[in-house]
Amino acid sequence: MNKTETTIVVLLFVVLMAWFYFQSIFQAPPQAAPESLPLVPESVEPVDGNPDLTPPVLQTPQVREPTLEPVADEAGERLPEQLAELANSDMRLTLTSWGGAIKSVELSAYRSLLAADSSPVELDFSASPALSYEGIPGLTAGQDFDLAVNDNGLEAEVSRRTAGGLVFRRTIRIEPSGYRVAIMDHFRNASGEVVKLPSSGWVMGAMRLMEQGSSDKVAYLGIDTLADAGGKGVEHWSGKIPAWFGNKGSMLSCRSMPVHGMATSVTERAGTAMAWAAVKNKFFVQILAPAKAASDLEMRAVRKTGPEAAFALDAVSAALMWPEQALAADEIVVREAAYYVGPKLLHAVSQLGQHQDEIMEFGFFKPVCKLLLPLLNGIHQRVGNYGVAIILLTILVKVLFWPITRKSTESMKKMQAIQPEVAAVREKFKDKPEKMNQEVMALYKKHKVNPVSGCLPMLVQIPVFIALFTVLRSAVELRFADFLWIRDLSEPENLLANVLPIPLNILPLLMTVTMVWQQTLTPTGGDPQQKKMMTIMSVVMMFLFYKMASALVLYWTVSQAISIGAILIQRWRQSRVELKPA
């Protein structure tokens, strides 16, 4: 998880800890101590106008200038651009003769806009074609290449001979389905003498936000890398990008950064050999994994410009770097790479190897996330709607945790039953804290009560809730998935967005109602301070959830509703028992 998500998770964790604490500890002693159901709630584009990401020379001290020297185009008039296409059942690659690289990628299974009849998502790399070279005279995006596509439409060959006698041949191959692209580049020295292949960069296309709206989506632009050695693991650079522009705080605080005089684009070197690199937005990603590790990585970021006073990222990109290499006459150098370009699908990126599934950023609770996401997708395959699937998943989680919750509830009842004795001990030894604690613990031991057992459901359920927060917040499966009045479960409802100053989100309001309702059904022992605290926490939860993905709020609301139903059913059962004759 990036810093923004981590901050939100910490806030949620603190509030949920307090919520569970008050729900499980400050219960009034029962009148007849009937057996009850658990009262603890589950915690459970089209893209236009891409600017070139190659940064200009900047005069600000925070900005590192690009190390690639500008390369003059070879003499000659540029030919008209020629395009060629490779297509399978899932994507369409458009190749350009300008640079011999990928101009755009169309993802047929994903709409570009919310409207059902909108065109497919297109990742537009026209300003700086993906997999083009920088730094090699005669082989950059400024030159014309020859294109040829095989009859099967799954393989293409790109070629060019430079004025210096360097023959370049590239093979691009895709599979009949999926989002994998195989790249093989051949450099042959046909000059008859030693030629230097200069240090160069292998460019990845710019990734931009595909959603329009609030600046909090800036956190979903990121760069991930895996160093070739050192055992450091996958590094997520999104939280460090604001510092490249001069911000010393987090992604949350960077929105208040003054943009006057700030560089519009920056570059940063990783400073180590790279096994692979990825650039991504909220739902889509490019991953470039060379067969032989690159010597370095140059990362690039561009901020938005315009009348907005707040800092916001516009695009991120990267280039794998290759060192200078001398080629003897007729010597051939081959560079191979696996290139994934498409949606952030767990099952797809998990097959790539080299920990490339870490681009999902599941964080500490990755094992739980990897269990919940396939489970959610499996339920969806059977019911056909992600809203219904989330509701069924909520019920399933409740059922799975029922034994733990029931055991905790029984322990809570024992705790409540001895509260008068505990109060008497505390009153008797109120001036002797150490003696009071000893006597209270002796009382717990006498009645075989564990004072922390009421926290067990909380400790088990909070990892599940945080895992669901992580999964539901950026699952591409939920993009434009509708449910009832909700048009996109991956976003807040944003009803009447063009009418009201603040868009209307109904689910967070319903969630707050369920929390307050549950409080009224839960005895508080007449403690007005506790009642006030519970109400405050409900309001805090509403503000925390108001701009979150509708899918997450739906989960929490349904979980609360199930807990309320359990309480009402238990009360109904108890009333029937009391009406029976002795």
C-alpha positions as CSV (number, residue, x, y, z in Angstrom):
1,M,0.0,0.0,0.0
2,N,1.2,3.5,-0.7
3,K,1.5,6.2,2.0
4,T,-2.0,7.6,1.4
5,E,-3.6,4.2,1.8
6,T,-1.4,3.4,4.8
7,T,-2.5,6.6,6.6
8,I,-6.2,5.9,5.9
9,V,-5.8,2.3,7.2
10,V,-4.1,3.5,10.4
11,L,-7.0,5.9,11.0
12,L,-9.5,3.2,10.3
13,F,-7.7,0.8,12.6
14,V,-7.7,3.3,15.5
15,V,-11.4,4.1,15.0
16,L,-12.3,0.4,14.7
17,M,-10.3,-0.5,17.7
18,A,-12.2,2.1,19.7
19,W,-15.5,0.9,18.2
20,F,-14.9,-2.7,19.1
21,Y,-13.7,-1.7,22.5
22,F,-16.8,0.1,23.5
23,Q,-19.0,-2.5,21.9
24,S,-17.4,-5.4,23.7
25,I,-16.3,-4.0,27.1
26,F,-18.7,-1.3,28.2
27,Q,-21.8,-3.5,28.3
28,A,-24.3,-3.2,31.1
29,P,-24.5,-6.3,33.4
30,P,-27.3,-8.5,32.0
31,Q,-30.7,-8.7,33.7
32,A,-31.3,-12.4,33.2
33,A,-28.1,-13.1,31.3
34,P,-29.9,-14.9,28.4
35,E,-27.7,-16.3,25.7
36,S,-27.4,-13.8,22.9
37,L,-26.2,-13.6,19.3
38,P,-23.0,-11.6,18.8
39,L,-23.3,-7.9,19.1
40,V,-19.8,-7.2,17.7
41,P,-19.9,-5.9,14.1
42,E,-17.6,-7.3,11.5
43,S,-14.6,-5.3,10.9
44,V,-14.3,-6.8,8.9
45,E,-9.3,7.4,-20.3
46,P,-9.7,8.2,-23.2
47,V,-6.5,10.1,-22.8
48,D,-5.8,13.3,-24.7
49,G,-2.9,15.5,-25.3
50,N,0.0,13.5,-23.8
51,P,3.0,15.7,-23.2
52,D,6.4,14.2,-23.8
53,L,7.7,12.8,-20.6
54,T,11.3,13.6,-21.5
55,P,12.0,16.3,-19.0
56,P,13.5,19.6,-20.0
57,V,16.7,20.9,-18.4
58,L,15.4,22.4,-15.1
59,Q,17.1,25.0,-12.9
60,T,15.5,24.0,-9.6
61,P,17.8,22.3,-7.1
62,Q,15.4,19.4,-6.5
63,V,15.5,18.2,-10.1
64,R,18.0,15.8,-11.5
65,E,18.6,16.5,-15.2
66,P,18.3,13.5,-17.6
67,T,21.6,11.8,-18.2
68,L,20.9,10.9,-21.8
69,E,22.5,13.2,-24.2
70,P,20.2,14.6,-26.9
71,V,20.7,12.8,-30.2
72,A,20.5,14.7,-33.4
73,D,18.2,13.1,-36.1
74,E,19.9,11.8,-39.1
75,A,19.7,13.9,-42.2
76,G,16.8,13.3,-44.5
77,E,13.1,14.2,-44.8
78,R,10.8,12.3,-42.4
79,L,8.4,10.0,-44.1
80,P,4.7,9.9,-43.3
81,E,3.8,7.8,-40.3
82,Q,3.0,4.2,-41.1
83,L,0.8,2.2,-38.6
84,A,0.5,-1.6,-38.1
85,E,-1.7,-3.6,-35.7
86,L,-1.3,-6.7,-33.7
87,A,-4.5,-8.0,-32.1
88,N,-5.8,-10.9,-30.0
89,S,-9.0,-11.5,-28.1
90,D,-8.1,-9.1,-25.3
91,M,-6.0,-6.2,-26.8
92,R,-4.9,-4.4,-29.9
93,L,-1.4,-3.0,-30.3
94,T,-0.9,-0.1,-32.7
95,L,2.7,0.0,-33.9
96,T,4.2,3.2,-35.4
97,S,7.0,3.5,-38.0
98,W,8.1,6.6,-36.0
99,G,10.4,4.9,-33.5
100,G,9.4,1.4,-34.4
101,A,7.5,1.0,-31.2
102,I,4.0,0.9,-29.7
103,K,1.9,3.9,-30.2
104,S,-1.2,2.8,-28.3
105,V,-2.8,-0.2,-26.7
106,E,-6.5,-0.8,-26.8
107,L,-8.1,-3.1,-24.2
108,S,-11.2,-4.5,-25.6
109,A,-12.8,-5.8,-22.4
110,Y,-12.7,-2.4,-20.6
111,R,-14.7,0.7,-21.4
112,S,-13.0,4.1,-21.5
113,L,-16.0,5.8,-19.9
114,L,-19.0,4.9,-17.7
115,A,-21.4,5.0,-20.6
116,A,-22.2,1.5,-21.8
117,D,-21.6,2.4,-25.4
118,S,-18.3,4.1,-24.9
119,S,-15.2,2.9,-26.8
120,P,-12.6,0.6,-25.2
121,V,-9.8,1.9,-23.0
122,E,-6.9,3.1,-25.0
123,L,-3.4,3.6,-23.4
124,D,-2.0,6.4,-25.6
125,F,1.8,6.5,-25.9
126,S,1.9,8.6,-29.1
127,A,4.0,11.4,-27.5
128,S,6.7,8.9,-26.5
129,P,6.1,5.4,-28.0
130,A,6.4,2.5,-25.6
131,L,9.6,0.5,-26.1
132,S,11.3,3.1,-28.2
133,Y,15.0,3.9,-27.6
134,E,16.6,7.1,-26.4
135,G,20.3,7.8,-26.9
136,I,21.1,5.7,-29.9
137,P,21.7,7.8,-33.0
138,G,19.4,6.8,-35.8
139,L,17.3,4.5,-33.7
140,T,15.2,7.0,-31.7
141,A,11.5,7.9,-32.0
142,G,12.6,10.7,-34.4
143,Q,13.5,8.2,-37.1
144,D,11.5,6.1,-39.6
145,F,11.4,2.3,-39.3
146,D,10.1,-0.4,-41.6
147,L,7.1,-2.4,-40.3
148,A,5.9,-5.8,-41.4
149,V,3.1,-7.9,-39.8
150,N,2.8,-11.7,-40.1
151,D,-0.3,-13.2,-41.6
152,N,-1.5,-14.4,-38.3
153,G,-1.7,-10.8,-36.9
154,L,0.2,-11.8,-33.8
155,E,3.8,-11.0,-34.8
156,A,5.5,-8.0,-36.4
157,E,9.0,-7.2,-37.4
158,V,10.5,-3.7,-37.2
159,S,13.8,-2.9,-38.9
160,R,16.1,0.0,-39.7
161,R,19.8,0.5,-40.8
162,T,21.5,3.6,-39.5
163,A,23.9,5.8,-41.4
164,G,26.7,4.4,-39.2
165,G,26.1,0.9,-40.4
166,L,24.1,-0.4,-37.4
167,V,21.4,-2.8,-38.4
168,F,18.4,-3.0,-36.0
169,R,15.8,-5.7,-36.2
170,R,13.0,-6.0,-33.6
171,T,10.4,-8.8,-33.3
172,I,7.2,-8.1,-31.4
173,R,5.0,-11.1,-30.6
174,I,1.7,-11.4,-28.7
175,E,-0.2,-14.5,-27.7
176,P,-3.7,-15.4,-29.0
177,S,-5.2,-14.0,-25.7
178,G,-3.9,-12.1,-22.7
179,Y,-1.8,-9.1,-22.3
180,R,1.8,-10.4,-22.6
181,V,4.1,-9.1,-25.3
182,A,7.5,-10.7,-26.2
183,I,10.2,-8.4,-27.4
184,M,13.5,-9.3,-29.1
185,D,15.9,-6.7,-30.4
186,H,18.9,-7.4,-32.6
187,F,21.7,-4.9,-33.1
188,R,24.2,-6.0,-35.8
189,N,27.4,-4.0,-36.6
190,A,27.5,-4.1,-40.5
191,S,30.0,-1.2,-40.7
192,G,33.1,-3.4,-41.1
193,E,34.8,-1.7,-38.1
194,V,34.2,-1.4,-34.3
195,V,31.1,0.6,-33.4
196,K,30.1,1.9,-30.0
197,L,26.5,1.2,-29.0
198,P,26.0,4.2,-26.7
199,S,24.3,4.2,-23.4
200,S,20.6,4.3,-24.0
201,G,17.2,4.2,-22.5
202,W,14.3,1.8,-23.2
203,V,11.2,3.9,-22.7
204,M,7.9,2.8,-21.1
205,G,4.9,4.7,-22.2
206,A,3.4,7.4,-19.9
207,M,0.6,6.3,-17.6
208,R,-2.0,8.8,-16.6
209,L,-5.1,8.9,-14.4
210,M,-8.1,7.5,-16.3
211,E,-10.7,9.0,-13.9
212,Q,-11.7,12.6,-13.8
213,G,-12.3,14.3,-10.5
214,S,-10.8,14.5,-7.1
215,S,-7.1,14.9,-6.7
216,D,-7.0,12.1,-4.2
217,K,-6.6,9.7,-7.1
218,V,-3.1,11.1,-7.6
219,A,-1.9,8.4,-5.2
220,Y,-2.8,5.8,-7.9
221,L,0.0,6.9,-10.2
222,G,3.0,4.9,-9.3
223,I,6.3,3.3,-10.3
224,D,7.4,-0.1,-9.0
225,T,10.8,-1.8,-9.3
226,L,12.7,-4.9,-8.4
227,A,16.4,-4.5,-8.1
228,D,18.5,-7.3,-9.7
229,A,20.5,-8.0,-6.5
230,G,20.6,-7.1,-2.8
231,G,17.4,-8.8,-1.6
232,K,15.6,-5.5,-1.1
233,G,12.4,-6.7,-2.6
234,V,9.9,-4.8,-4.7
235,E,10.1,-1.0,-4.2
236,H,7.0,1.2,-4.6
237,W,8.1,4.8,-5.5
238,S,4.7,6.6,-5.5
239,G,5.2,7.9,-2.0
240,K,8.6,9.4,-2.9
241,I,7.5,11.2,-6.0
242,P,6.3,14.4,-4.2
243,A,9.8,14.8,-2.8
244,W,11.2,14.9,-6.3
245,F,9.2,18.1,-6.8
246,G,10.4,19.5,-3.4
247,N,7.8,18.2,-1.0
248,K,9.1,16.7,2.2
249,G,5.8,15.4,3.5
250,S,3.5,12.6,2.4
251,M,1.2,12.3,-0.7
252,L,-1.6,13.7,1.5
253,S,0.3,16.9,2.4
254,C,1.6,17.5,-1.1
255,R,-1.8,18.9,-2.1
256,S,-0.9,22.0,-0.2
257,M,2.4,22.4,-1.9
258,P,2.9,25.8,-3.5
259,V,3.3,25.2,-7.2
260,H,4.6,28.6,-8.1
261,G,8.1,28.2,-9.4
262,M,7.9,24.4,-9.2
263,A,9.3,22.3,-12.0
264,T,6.6,20.8,-14.2
265,S,8.6,17.6,-14.8
266,V,11.4,15.8,-12.9
267,T,13.6,12.7,-13.3
268,E,15.2,10.4,-10.7
269,R,17.7,7.6,-11.1
270,A,17.2,4.4,-9.1
271,G,21.0,3.9,-9.0
272,T,21.0,0.1,-9.3
273,A,20.6,-2.7,-11.8
274,M,16.9,-3.6,-12.4
275,A,15.2,-6.9,-12.9
276,W,12.0,-5.2,-14.0
277,A,10.1,-2.0,-13.7
278,A,6.4,-1.1,-13.8
279,V,4.5,2.1,-14.3
280,K,0.8,2.2,-13.4
281,N,-2.3,4.0,-12.6
282,K,-5.3,2.8,-10.5
283,F,-6.4,0.0,-12.8
284,F,-3.8,-0.5,-15.5
285,V,-0.1,-1.2,-15.6
286,Q,3.0,-1.7,-17.9
287,I,5.7,-4.1,-16.7
288,L,8.9,-4.4,-18.6
289,A,11.1,-7.3,-17.5
290,P,14.3,-7.7,-19.6
291,A,15.9,-11.2,-19.9
292,K,19.1,-9.6,-18.7
293,A,18.9,-7.0,-16.0
294,A,19.2,-3.4,-17.1
295,S,22.0,-1.3,-15.6
296,D,19.7,1.4,-14.1
297,L,16.3,2.9,-14.3
298,E,15.4,6.5,-15.0
299,M,12.0,7.5,-13.5
300,R,10.0,10.4,-14.7
301,A,7.0,12.4,-13.4
302,V,5.0,15.3,-14.7
303,R,2.7,17.4,-12.7
304,K,-0.5,19.0,-13.8
305,T,-0.4,22.6,-15.0
306,G,-3.2,25.1,-15.2
307,P,-5.3,27.3,-12.9
308,E,-5.3,24.8,-10.0
309,A,-3.3,26.0,-7.0
310,A,-2.8,22.5,-5.6
311,F,-0.1,20.1,-6.6
312,A,-1.3,17.0,-8.6
313,L,0.5,14.5,-10.7
314,D,-0.4,14.2,-14.4
315,A,1.8,11.3,-15.6
316,V,4.6,8.9,-14.7
317,S,7.0,7.0,-16.9
318,A,10.3,5.2,-16.8
319,A,13.2,4.1,-19.0
320,L,15.4,1.0,-18.4
321,M,19.0,2.1,-19.0
322,W,21.7,0.2,-20.9
323,P,25.4,0.9,-20.6
324,E,27.7,1.8,-23.5
325,Q,28.9,-1.3,-25.4
326,A,31.5,-1.8,-28.2
327,L,30.5,-4.0,-31.1
328,A,33.1,-5.6,-33.3
329,A,32.5,-6.0,-37.0
330,D,29.5,-8.3,-37.7
331,E,29.0,-8.7,-33.9
332,I,25.3,-9.0,-32.8
333,V,23.8,-7.9,-29.5
334,V,20.4,-9.3,-28.6
335,R,18.1,-7.8,-26.0
336,E,15.0,-9.7,-25.0
337,A,12.2,-8.7,-22.7
338,A,8.7,-9.7,-21.5
339,Y,6.3,-6.8,-21.5
340,Y,2.9,-6.9,-19.8
341,V,0.5,-4.1,-20.7
342,G,-3.1,-4.3,-19.4
343,P,-5.3,-4.4,-16.4
344,K,-4.1,-5.1,-12.9
345,L,-5.5,-8.6,-12.6
346,L,-4.2,-10.7,-9.8
347,H,-4.4,-14.0,-11.7
348,A,-2.7,-12.5,-14.7
349,V,0.3,-10.8,-13.0
350,S,0.7,-13.7,-10.6
351,Q,1.8,-15.8,-13.6
352,L,4.6,-13.4,-14.6
353,G,7.1,-14.5,-11.9
354,Q,9.8,-12.4,-10.3
355,H,7.3,-11.1,-7.7
356,Q,5.6,-9.0,-10.4
357,D,2.3,-9.5,-8.6
358,E,3.6,-7.0,-6.0
359,I,2.4,-4.3,-8.3
360,M,-1.0,-4.9,-6.6
361,E,0.4,-3.4,-3.4
362,F,-1.6,-5.6,-1.0
363,G,0.8,-4.8,1.8
364,F,1.1,-6.7,5.1
365,F,-2.2,-8.5,4.6
366,K,-1.3,-9.9,1.2
367,P,-2.2,-13.5,2.0
368,V,-5.7,-12.4,3.1
369,C,-6.1,-10.2,0.0
370,K,-5.0,-13.1,-2.3
371,L,-7.7,-15.2,-0.7
372,L,-10.5,-12.7,-0.7
373,L,-10.2,-11.3,-4.3
374,P,-10.5,-14.7,-6.0
375,L,-13.3,-15.6,-3.6
376,L,-15.1,-12.4,-4.6
377,N,-14.6,-13.1,-8.3
378,G,-15.8,-16.7,-7.9
379,I,-19.0,-15.5,-6.3
380,H,-19.5,-13.0,-9.1
381,Q,-19.1,-15.7,-11.7
382,R,-22.2,-17.4,-10.2
383,V,-24.4,-14.4,-9.4
384,G,-23.4,-12.0,-12.2
385,N,-23.3,-8.8,-10.1
386,Y,-20.5,-7.5,-7.9
387,G,-22.8,-5.7,-5.5
388,V,-24.6,-9.0,-4.8
389,A,-21.2,-10.8,-4.7
390,I,-20.0,-8.4,-2.0
391,I,-23.2,-8.9,0.1
392,L,-22.8,-12.7,-0.2
393,L,-19.1,-12.4,0.7
394,T,-20.1,-10.4,3.8
395,I,-22.5,-13.1,4.9
396,L,-19.8,-15.7,4.3
397,V,-17.3,-13.8,6.5
398,K,-19.9,-13.5,9.2
399,V,-20.6,-17.2,9.2
400,L,-16.9,-18.1,9.2
401,F,-16.3,-15.9,12.2
402,W,-19.4,-17.0,14.1
403,P,-17.7,-19.6,16.3
404,I,-15.0,-17.1,17.4
405,T,-17.6,-14.3,17.9
406,R,-19.9,-16.7,20.0
407,K,-17.1,-17.8,22.2
408,S,-16.1,-14.1,22.8
409,T,-19.7,-13.2,23.5
410,E,-19.9,-15.9,26.2
411,S,-16.8,-14.6,27.8
412,M,-18.2,-11.1,27.7
413,K,-21.3,-12.3,29.5
414,K,-19.2,-13.8,32.3
415,M,-17.3,-10.5,32.5
416,Q,-20.6,-8.6,32.8
417,A,-21.9,-10.9,35.5
418,I,-19.0,-10.2,37.8
419,Q,-18.9,-6.5,37.2
420,P,-20.6,-5.7,40.6
421,E,-17.8,-7.6,42.4
422,V,-15.1,-5.9,40.3
423,A,-16.6,-2.5,41.1
424,A,-16.6,-3.4,44.8
425,V,-13.0,-4.4,44.7
426,R,-12.0,-1.2,42.9
427,E,-13.9,0.9,45.4
428,K,-12.3,-0.9,48.4
429,F,-8.8,-0.5,47.1
430,K,-9.1,2.7,45.2
431,D,-6.2,4.3,47.1
432,K,-4.0,1.2,46.5
433,P,-3.8,0.8,42.7
434,E,-1.3,-2.1,42.9
435,K,-3.4,-4.1,45.4
436,M,-6.5,-3.3,43.4
437,N,-5.1,-4.8,40.3
438,Q,-4.0,-7.9,42.1
439,E,-7.4,-8.4,43.6
440,V,-9.2,-7.8,40.3
441,M,-7.0,-10.4,38.6
442,A,-7.6,-12.8,41.4
443,L,-11.3,-12.3,40.9
444,Y,-11.0,-13.1,37.2
445,K,-9.0,-16.2,38.0
446,K,-11.6,-17.3,40.6
447,H,-14.4,-17.1,38.0
448,K,-12.2,-18.4,35.2
449,V,-12.7,-15.3,33.1
450,N,-10.2,-14.0,30.5
451,P,-10.4,-10.1,30.5
452,V,-9.0,-9.9,26.9
453,S,-11.0,-12.6,25.3
454,G,-13.6,-10.1,24.2
455,C,-11.0,-8.6,21.9
456,L,-10.5,-11.9,20.0
457,P,-13.1,-11.2,17.2
458,M,-11.6,-7.7,16.8
459,L,-8.1,-9.0,16.4
460,V,-9.2,-11.6,13.8
461,Q,-11.7,-9.4,11.9
462,I,-9.6,-6.2,11.5
463,P,-7.1,-7.9,9.2
464,V,-10.0,-9.1,7.0
465,F,-11.5,-5.6,7.0
466,I,-8.1,-4.0,6.0
467,A,-7.6,-6.6,3.3
468,L,-11.0,-5.9,1.9
469,F,-10.2,-2.1,2.1
470,T,-7.1,-2.8,0.0
471,V,-8.8,-5.1,-2.5
472,L,-12.0,-3.2,-3.0
473,R,-10.3,0.2,-3.2
474,S,-8.5,-0.5,-6.5
475,A,-9.8,-3.8,-8.0
476,V,-10.2,-3.4,-11.7
477,E,-13.0,-5.9,-11.6
478,L,-15.1,-3.3,-9.8
479,R,-14.4,-0.6,-12.4
480,F,-17.8,0.6,-13.8
481,A,-19.5,-2.4,-12.0
482,D,-23.0,-1.2,-11.0
483,F,-25.4,-2.1,-8.2
484,L,-28.9,-0.6,-7.7
485,W,-28.4,3.2,-7.9
486,I,-24.6,2.8,-7.8
487,R,-23.0,3.1,-11.2
488,D,-19.4,2.4,-10.3
489,L,-18.5,0.3,-7.2
490,S,-14.9,1.3,-7.5
491,E,-15.8,5.0,-6.8
492,P,-18.0,6.9,-4.4
493,E,-21.6,7.3,-5.6
494,N,-21.2,11.0,-6.4
495,L,-24.9,11.6,-6.9
496,L,-26.0,15.1,-8.0
497,A,-22.3,16.0,-8.4
498,N,-23.2,18.9,-10.7
499,V,-26.0,20.1,-8.6
500,L,-24.8,20.0,-5.0
501,P,-21.6,21.6,-3.7
502,I,-20.7,18.2,-2.2
503,P,-21.8,15.1,-4.2
504,L,-24.3,13.0,-2.4
505,N,-23.2,9.5,-1.2
506,I,-26.1,7.6,0.2
507,L,-24.2,4.5,1.4
508,P,-22.0,6.2,4.0
509,L,-25.2,7.8,5.4
510,L,-26.9,4.4,5.6
511,M,-23.8,3.0,7.2
512,T,-23.9,5.7,9.9
513,V,-27.6,5.0,10.5
514,T,-26.9,1.3,11.0
515,M,-24.1,2.1,13.5
516,V,-26.3,4.4,15.5
517,W,-29.1,1.9,15.4
518,Q,-26.8,-0.8,16.7
519,Q,-25.8,1.5,19.6
520,T,-29.5,1.9,20.6
521,L,-29.8,-1.9,20.7
522,T,-26.7,-2.3,22.7
523,P,-27.0,-1.6,26.5
524,T,-24.5,1.0,27.8
525,G,-25.2,0.8,31.5
526,G,-26.7,4.3,31.5
527,D,-23.3,5.9,31.0
528,P,-23.9,9.1,29.1
529,Q,-20.2,9.6,28.4
530,Q,-20.0,6.2,26.7
531,K,-23.1,6.9,24.6
532,K,-21.6,10.3,23.5
533,M,-18.3,8.6,22.6
534,M,-20.1,6.0,20.5
535,T,-22.0,8.6,18.6
536,I,-18.9,10.6,17.9
537,M,-17.2,7.5,16.5
538,S,-20.2,6.9,14.2
539,V,-19.8,10.4,12.8
540,V,-16.0,10.0,12.4
541,M,-16.6,6.7,10.5
542,M,-19.0,8.5,8.2
543,F,-16.4,11.2,7.3
544,L,-13.7,8.5,6.8
545,F,-15.9,6.4,4.5
546,Y,-17.7,9.3,2.7
547,K,-15.2,9.4,-0.3
548,M,-14.2,5.7,-0.3
549,A,-15.1,3.2,-2.9
550,S,-18.8,2.3,-2.8
551,A,-17.9,-1.4,-2.7
552,L,-16.1,-1.0,0.7
553,V,-18.9,1.1,2.2
554,L,-21.4,-1.5,1.0
555,Y,-19.5,-4.3,2.7
556,W,-19.4,-2.4,6.0
557,T,-23.0,-1.4,5.9
558,V,-24.2,-4.9,5.2
559,S,-22.0,-6.2,8.0
560,Q,-23.6,-3.8,10.4
561,A,-27.1,-4.7,9.1
562,I,-26.3,-8.4,9.7
563,S,-25.2,-7.6,13.3
564,I,-28.4,-5.7,13.9
565,G,-30.4,-8.6,12.5
566,A,-28.7,-11.0,14.9
567,I,-29.5,-8.8,17.8
568,L,-33.2,-8.5,16.8
569,I,-33.5,-12.2,16.3
570,Q,-32.0,-12.9,19.7
571,R,-34.4,-10.5,21.3
572,W,-37.3,-12.2,19.5
573,R,-36.1,-15.6,20.7
574,Q,-35.7,-14.4,24.3
575,S,-39.2,-12.9,24.3
576,R,-40.6,-16.3,23.2
577,V,-38.8,-18.0,26.0
578,E,-40.1,-15.6,28.6
579,L,-43.7,-16.0,27.3
580,K,-43.6,-19.8,27.8
581,P,-45.2,-21.1,31.0
582,A,-42.9,-22.3,33.7
